[in-house]
Amino acid sequence: MAANTNRYSTYTTASVGSATDSKPGDKAEKKELWNSMLSSVASGRRLPEKNIILLGGSVDSQREFFEALSSNDRRTLDRNASRVPPVANSFALGYTYYNVLDADQEDTLARISLYTLTSPSPAFASLLQPLLTPQSISNTLIVVLLDWSQPWKWMRQLREWILLLRTVLVSLSNECKETMEEVILAWRERGRGGGTNLDGTAAAPTTDIELNLPLGPGEWEDALGLPLCVVCQNAEKMEYLEKTQGWKEEEFDNVLQFMRTVLLRHGASLIYTTPSVPSQLPTLIHSSLGIHSLLKKQPLKHNVIDRDKVVIPPNWDSWGKIRVLRDGFDVDLVSNGWSIDLDQPFPRPHPNGNEAEDGESNNVSVEHEVADPEGSTVALYEETVQDPSMDALQLAGRNTHSTALEVETIDTQAFLAQQLKVLEAFKQKNDEAAREASHHKTYKKVAEDDHLAERSDPKEDARVLEHIGPVQFNMGGIQVDADDMVQRLKERQAFGSTSEPDSPTAEEAIETTPAMDTENLQAFFHGLMNRRGTAK
């Protein structure tokens, strides 16, 4: 019998045998062990996810808002040579994200996803519904952007956005609605007689027993189910309104009182921001989402003194504080009028009774077609804070509520004939102005000559000379009096100009000359001749 020359490993055989003899339950236990370990590691490294639904503004203003929040994150990304997340907000529902870093710029606290929408069209309601789930509602913040370039449109814009949000929230499931109720109850208790403030700091209790203070009038009466923050951008344009439109402190206070009264019903916060100027916007937004620094606490402070840096945190405002800003403001009337505005149908119907098409009449940039109801806060606000351009249109006699696209024109020749009359009138007016200007110029010249003549009064000149005194100067080492020299020159000129006395005529000379004695003259000359001879 031939021997088996094939070699084999007892280790391999044992290993195979042991693997074959192992039970299926052992494999399942090992698999569950690895899955639990991997899931625990992944959950430890998972970042908290927060959502911001950004409504309103333009594409550029939304980018400015994103840059104001993610400024620290972008500096770190630049240092690490990483790519900045793009902002895709040009069409319908936009999206971007950024990471919130701790004070040391090393640890990441959370990742925030921004969903942007620029138009309150009812067609976009279906885009917002998937963003609100029972898991995401507690980590979601609604932000509405307004611009100081058109503050007279704020109430109408805010009403359109809140009506759109109500349409979306009503259509959610019962589980989502229960979650929203829990969120609102938690928000109402923040900073009221104990518990935790919005910025994460402990609220100082009013008594030894923690009691939640009751809600004041007009507070949380129209809660949306989600926290709301209103950001009024470009506060530097307040100075432009003050210089060009004649706005005063009263107008700015009225705008602030209206906004605070309306937002108090929703438990919302309010902040004014200026581009490239540090503000509490990141602190307010991150605190509203429950993101707090682990190294450095950043307290959130209210500000109602600086008109361009207003900050109103939630659960801080009240009717009493609003009345203190300026007397005469009816808080009760404005608050009740806002509830009337929110009872209006959405979308607003056309005057013919039909609802507007998607994106047509509900665009906040288009003037409203249907009159606002009686007692409306929007109507009261637009009556108090008026649009300067609308005043100019009314003075021009235009129909500001007309939606017709056709414009009636006149015949070209008739138009030119009208313009010819206007040009002739202007020409005649210019000719009259030129004649009047020339006449005025001649009269002015004559008046100036008369004035100079009046000024050349000798008495006045003498008085001036007496006041000044003698004028002297040095000429060749001799002190010369200028006045004396001028006087001598005048006298010499006067003496030279006078005529010499007339010489007598020949007849008068003969008559006046006495008769001469010839004999005596002859004797005189004869004596002279004799003297000459003797001398020789």
Secondary structure, 3 states (H helix, E strand, C coil): CCCCCCCCCHHHHHHHHHHHHCCHHHHHHHHHHHHHHHHHHHHHHCCCEEEEEEEECCHHHHHHHHHHHCHHHHHHHHHCCCCCCCCECCCCCEEEEEEEECCCCCCEEEEEEEEEECCCCHHHHHHHHHHCCCCCHHHEEEEEEEECCCHHHHHHHHHHHHHHHHHHHHCCCHHHHHHHHHHHHHHHCCCCCCCECCCCCECCCCCCCCCCCCCCCCCCCCCCCCCEEEEEECCCHHHHHHHHCCCCHHHHHHHHHHHHHHHHHHCCEEEECCCCCCCCHHHHHHHHCCCCCCCCCCCCCCECCCCCCCEECCCCCCHHHHHHHCCCCCHHHHHHHHHHHHCCCCCCECCCCCECCCCCCCCCCCCCCCCCCCCCHHHHHHHHCCCHHHHHHHHHCCCCCCCCCCCCCCCHHHHHHHHHHHHHHHHHHHHHHHHHHHHHHHHHHHHHHHHHHHHCCHHHHHHHHHHHCCCEEEECCEEEEHHHHHHHHHHHHHHHHCCCCCCCCHHHHHHHCCCCCHHHHHHHHHHHHHHHHHHC
